[in-house]
Amino acid sequence: GGAGAEAAALDWRKCDAVGKILAACPQQCLSLEDYYRQVCPQILDLLHIQDKVAVRQFQRVATTTLLTMAREQPELAERHLLQPLLAPLRRCSQA
């Protein structure tokens, strides 16, 4: 509780806001498909950040972005986020 909890909540809200911004395709982008093709690998890379101080924030941003994209564009999110994310598990289960 206290000031630490308030700071943590504010930090989470900032991470969620960044994730929602990343999930929104800019108007100047040529197509939604191109945007997902370019941005999704970068979002998946956020899940592998090694910085122990910032890892939670990066993971929160990636998670919020992934969830938002999956809700708004399920087919594109499946193709560009979920399939690459689950590929190692799929390979292990097929072996």
Residue pairs with C-beta under 8 A, 6 or more apart in sequence:
11 57
12 60
15 57
15 60
15 61
15 64
16 60
16 64
18 61
18 64
19 60
19 61
19 62
19 63
19 64
19 65
19 67
19 68
20 64
20 65
20 68
22 39
22 43
22 61
22 65
23 64
23 65
23 68
23 69
23 72
25 32
25 35
25 36
26 35
29 35
32 73
32 76
33 76
36 69
36 73
36 76
36 77
36 79
36 80
36 81
37 80
40 69
40 77
40 80
40 81
40 84
41 80
41 84
43 62
43 65
43 66
43 81
44 62
44 81
44 84
44 85
46 58
46 59
46 61
46 62
47 58
47 59
47 62
47 85
49 55
49 58
49 59
51 58
66 77
66 81
66 85
69 76
69 77
69 81
70 77
70 78
70 81
70 82
